[in-house]
């Protein structure tokens, strides 16, 4: 039984790293393309191959971290891009900030 604790921690850490990588892919795709429909964004990052619910979770976390924002027409845009002129340049959340989101 003692050996199972390390495995769970490692598996959890790997899942968190994958989520961070997926959030980065979404952020990069939005910065490259600008406002994009959800379907086009999912296709651009290959979200269907990530597994059940993973694209949805990564997109939700991207919004929560203020790295993406949903638009009224169902599209998504980068938070610091042209769709939000009032944003402060150079204000994206760092990976250290993302780590704190899971500690709440």
Order of alpha helices (4+ residues) and beta strands (2+ residues): alpha-beta-alpha-alpha-beta-beta-alpha
